Amino acid sequence: MAESVGTRRTWQLALGVGLLIGFLIAAIGLWIGADRLYENNVAGFARAPVGCDTTLDFDRTGEFFLFVETNGQLDVVSGDCGASSTYNRKGAIPQVQLVLRDPSGGVVEMESSMGLDYDTSDYVGTSNRSVQIADTGDYVLTVGPVDGAEFAVAIGRDPSDGVGLMRWGALAALVVGFLLGGLFLVLGSRRSVANVDDPTPWQPTAPAGPQAADWPSGPPGFPMPPPTTGATGVGAPGRGEAYPSQRRPIVSPPQAPASQSKPEEEPRSPWAPPPTS
């Protein structure tokens, strides 16, 4: 049993719509997930208040950044440094004094780092230093006191780590969804010739009885043949002629009249030989 055209077009259209919706939802999910990953990266930074010695536990090695965070909050404030749990400093970025000591007490060299910042609903910060951590363990960060409103120093990796990859995945899902979904929508909307289940051509079968004269002599849709005279050959007399008045009379070719004589002969030359009898 051949698949009908309507059934094929229906599932192609349904599949096209499903692909469009599915990939669109995936793209939106990846994009929202990228935003959440960015916020989680920032929220997971370690923070050191101003005027305090803060112990930092580095469980991984590599490059880390130190941000001057002007808007945010501290999870836990311990010791007698007198820092508050929340801060919101306006204006220019303050110049801070930072000293980082490794587990053996040695001073770790830090480099200047500018141009890397973040701004979320809870935290705002700008990069100030970068440091290479060669060994894991407890490090102590000292943040010198600065006049004015309070702030903190946040320590972590690039807040955009992994975010770009998820956003590229969202764009790729959107493009693939439009291509595949659009393809099936075009295939489902295209006009096509219906399939015929029975490959046997149409054969007329004349009924018996008085209805035989009204039975069609060709398949449906074809023009009716012209009426015939019933003649079986050229010039043959018709059997039961249907239109005797339309027969053309036989006309013989014209003949010369009997009185017309033969054309005269040309005059003979006097130098010609005598005619023979």
C-alpha positions as CSV (number, residue, x, y, z in Angstrom):
1,M,0.0,0.0,0.0
2,A,1.6,3.2,-1.1
3,E,1.9,6.1,1.4
4,S,-0.6,8.9,0.5
5,V,0.6,12.3,-0.3
6,G,-1.5,13.9,2.5
7,T,0.0,11.6,5.1
8,R,3.6,12.3,4.0
9,R,3.0,16.1,3.9
10,T,1.4,16.0,7.4
11,W,4.3,14.3,9.1
12,Q,6.9,16.5,7.3
13,L,5.1,19.6,8.4
14,A,4.8,18.3,11.9
15,L,8.5,17.3,12.0
16,G,9.5,20.7,10.7
17,V,7.6,22.6,13.4
18,G,8.9,20.2,16.1
19,L,12.5,20.8,15.0
20,L,12.0,24.5,15.0
21,I,10.5,24.6,18.5
22,G,12.9,22.0,19.9
23,F,16.1,23.7,18.7
24,L,14.7,27.1,19.7
25,I,14.1,25.9,23.2
26,A,17.6,24.4,23.3
27,A,19.1,27.7,22.2
28,I,17.2,29.7,24.8
29,G,18.2,27.2,27.5
30,L,21.9,27.4,26.5
31,W,21.8,31.2,26.5
32,I,20.2,31.4,29.9
33,G,22.6,28.8,31.2
34,A,25.5,30.9,30.0
35,D,24.2,33.9,31.9
36,R,23.8,31.8,35.0
37,L,27.3,30.4,34.7
38,Y,28.7,33.9,34.4
39,E,26.9,35.0,37.6
40,N,27.9,31.7,39.4
41,N,31.6,32.3,38.5
42,V,31.5,35.8,40.0
43,A,29.6,34.7,43.1
44,G,32.1,31.9,43.7
45,F,35.1,34.3,44.0
46,A,37.0,34.5,47.3
47,R,36.8,38.0,48.9
48,A,39.1,39.9,51.2
49,P,38.0,43.0,53.1
50,V,40.1,46.2,53.2
51,G,42.6,46.5,56.1
52,C,42.6,42.8,56.9
53,D,44.8,39.7,56.4
54,T,42.6,37.1,54.7
55,T,43.6,33.4,54.3
56,L,42.9,32.0,50.9
57,D,42.8,28.3,50.2
58,F,44.0,27.6,46.6
59,D,43.1,24.1,45.6
60,R,44.1,24.6,42.0
61,T,47.1,26.1,40.3
62,G,47.3,28.5,37.3
63,E,46.5,32.1,36.7
64,F,44.1,34.0,39.1
65,F,42.9,37.6,39.0
66,L,42.4,40.1,41.9
67,F,39.5,42.4,41.3
68,V,38.7,45.7,43.2
69,E,35.1,45.0,44.0
70,T,33.1,48.2,44.7
71,N,29.7,46.7,45.1
72,G,28.9,43.4,46.8
73,Q,28.9,41.6,50.1
74,L,31.1,39.3,52.2
75,D,29.9,35.8,53.2
76,V,31.8,35.7,56.5
77,V,33.8,38.4,58.2
78,S,36.1,37.2,60.9
79,G,38.9,38.8,63.0
80,D,39.2,42.3,64.3
81,C,39.7,44.2,61.1
82,G,36.3,45.9,61.5
83,A,35.0,45.3,57.9
84,S,31.3,45.4,57.2
85,S,29.5,42.6,55.4
86,T,28.1,44.8,52.6
87,Y,29.8,47.6,50.6
88,N,28.9,50.0,47.8
89,R,31.6,52.5,46.8
90,K,30.9,55.1,44.1
91,G,33.3,57.0,41.9
92,A,36.8,56.1,40.7
93,I,38.5,52.8,41.4
94,P,40.7,53.2,44.5
95,Q,44.5,52.5,44.5
96,V,45.1,49.5,46.8
97,Q,48.1,48.0,48.4
98,L,48.1,44.2,48.0
99,V,50.6,41.7,49.4
100,L,50.2,37.9,48.8
101,R,52.3,35.4,50.8
102,D,52.6,31.7,50.0
103,P,52.3,28.8,52.5
104,S,56.0,29.2,53.4
105,G,55.6,32.9,54.1
106,G,57.3,34.2,51.0
107,V,55.9,37.1,49.0
108,V,54.3,36.1,45.7
109,E,55.0,38.4,42.8
110,M,51.9,39.9,41.2
111,E,51.5,41.7,37.9
112,S,49.2,44.6,36.8
113,S,46.1,43.5,35.0
114,M,43.6,45.9,33.5
115,G,40.5,45.7,31.3
116,L,38.8,42.7,32.8
117,D,35.7,43.5,34.7
118,Y,32.2,42.1,35.6
119,D,28.8,43.6,36.5
120,T,26.0,41.4,37.8
121,S,23.0,42.1,39.9
122,D,25.0,41.5,43.1
123,Y,28.6,42.3,42.3
124,V,30.6,44.9,40.4
125,G,34.4,44.7,40.0
126,T,37.4,45.6,37.9
127,S,40.7,43.7,37.6
128,N,43.7,45.1,39.3
129,R,46.3,42.3,39.6
130,S,47.1,38.9,38.2
131,V,49.1,36.1,39.9
132,Q,50.4,32.7,38.9
133,I,49.8,30.1,41.6
134,A,52.4,27.3,41.3
135,D,51.5,25.2,44.5
136,T,48.2,24.6,46.2
137,G,47.7,25.5,49.9
138,D,46.8,28.4,52.1
139,Y,47.9,31.8,51.0
140,V,47.5,35.1,53.0
141,L,46.4,38.2,51.3
142,T,46.8,41.6,53.0
143,V,44.7,44.5,51.7
144,G,46.0,47.9,52.9
145,P,43.6,50.4,54.3
146,V,42.2,53.1,52.0
147,D,40.3,56.2,52.9
148,G,36.7,56.5,51.9
149,A,33.9,54.1,51.5
150,E,34.5,50.4,52.0
151,F,35.1,47.9,49.2
152,A,36.7,44.4,48.9
153,V,39.2,42.5,46.8
154,A,37.8,39.5,45.0
155,I,40.1,36.6,43.8
156,G,39.2,34.2,41.1
157,R,39.6,33.2,37.5
158,D,38.2,34.9,34.4
159,P,34.4,35.2,35.0
160,S,33.7,34.5,31.4
161,D,35.3,30.9,31.5
162,G,32.9,28.6,29.7
163,V,30.4,31.3,29.0
164,G,31.4,31.9,25.4
165,L,31.3,28.2,24.6
166,M,27.7,27.9,25.8
167,R,26.6,31.0,23.8
168,W,28.2,29.7,20.7
169,G,26.3,26.5,21.3
170,A,23.1,28.4,21.6
171,L,23.7,30.2,18.3
172,A,24.6,26.9,16.6
173,A,21.4,25.2,17.9
174,L,19.4,28.2,16.6
175,V,20.9,27.9,13.1
176,V,20.6,24.1,12.9
177,G,17.0,24.3,14.0
178,F,16.1,26.9,11.4
179,L,17.8,24.9,8.6
180,L,16.4,21.5,9.4
181,G,13.0,22.7,10.4
182,G,12.7,25.0,7.4
183,L,13.8,22.1,5.1
184,F,10.9,19.9,6.3
185,L,8.4,22.7,6.2
186,V,9.4,23.3,2.5
187,L,9.1,19.6,1.7
188,G,5.7,19.4,3.4
189,S,4.4,22.5,1.7
190,R,5.6,21.5,-1.8
191,R,2.9,20.3,-4.2
192,S,3.3,16.7,-5.5
193,V,1.3,14.3,-7.7
194,A,-0.8,11.8,-5.7
195,N,0.4,8.2,-5.7
196,V,-1.9,5.6,-7.3
197,D,-2.4,2.5,-5.3
198,D,-3.6,0.4,-8.3
199,P,-1.0,0.5,-11.2
200,T,-3.4,-1.2,-13.6
201,P,-4.6,1.3,-16.3
202,W,-8.3,2.0,-16.7
203,Q,-10.1,-0.5,-19.0
204,P,-13.7,0.3,-20.2
205,T,-16.1,-2.6,-19.9
206,A,-19.2,-2.2,-22.0
207,P,-22.4,-3.3,-20.1
208,A,-24.8,-5.8,-21.7
209,G,-28.2,-4.8,-22.7
210,P,-29.8,-1.6,-24.1
211,Q,-27.3,0.7,-22.1
212,A,-24.4,-0.4,-24.4
213,A,-24.9,2.6,-26.7
214,D,-24.5,5.1,-23.9
215,W,-21.2,3.5,-22.6
216,P,-18.2,5.8,-23.0
217,S,-15.6,4.8,-25.5
218,G,-12.6,6.4,-23.7
219,P,-11.3,7.0,-20.2
220,P,-12.8,9.8,-18.1
221,G,-11.5,13.3,-19.1
222,F,-10.8,12.5,-22.7
223,P,-12.8,14.1,-25.5
224,M,-15.5,12.1,-27.4
225,P,-14.4,10.7,-30.8
226,P,-16.0,12.3,-33.9
227,P,-18.9,10.5,-35.5
228,T,-18.2,7.9,-38.3
229,T,-20.1,7.0,-41.5
230,G,-19.5,3.3,-41.1
231,A,-17.3,3.0,-44.2
232,T,-14.7,0.3,-44.1
233,G,-12.3,1.7,-46.7
234,V,-11.7,4.5,-49.2
235,G,-14.5,4.6,-51.7
236,A,-16.2,1.7,-50.1
237,P,-20.0,1.8,-49.9
238,G,-21.2,2.5,-46.4
239,R,-23.2,0.0,-44.4
240,G,-26.1,1.7,-42.9
241,E,-24.9,5.2,-43.7
242,A,-25.7,7.6,-40.9
243,Y,-25.4,10.7,-43.1
244,P,-26.2,9.9,-46.8
245,S,-26.9,13.5,-47.6
246,Q,-23.2,14.5,-46.9
247,R,-21.7,12.2,-49.5
248,R,-19.9,14.0,-52.2
249,P,-21.0,13.3,-55.9
250,I,-18.4,11.7,-58.1
251,V,-17.3,14.2,-60.8
252,S,-15.5,12.9,-63.9
253,P,-12.7,15.0,-65.3
254,P,-13.7,17.4,-68.2
255,Q,-13.2,16.0,-71.8
256,A,-12.6,17.9,-75.1
257,P,-15.6,18.3,-77.4
258,A,-15.9,15.9,-80.4
259,S,-15.9,18.7,-82.9
260,Q,-12.4,19.8,-81.9
261,S,-9.9,18.7,-84.6
262,K,-6.3,17.7,-84.0
263,P,-3.8,20.5,-83.9
264,E,-2.4,21.5,-87.3
265,E,1.0,20.4,-88.3
266,E,3.8,22.9,-88.8
267,P,4.5,23.9,-92.5
268,R,7.1,21.7,-94.3
269,S,10.3,23.2,-95.6
270,P,10.8,23.2,-99.4
271,W,14.2,21.5,-98.9
272,A,12.7,18.7,-96.8
273,P,12.4,15.2,-98.4
274,P,9.1,14.1,-99.7
275,P,6.7,12.5,-97.3
276,T,6.6,8.8,-97.3
277,S,3.3,7.0,-97.5
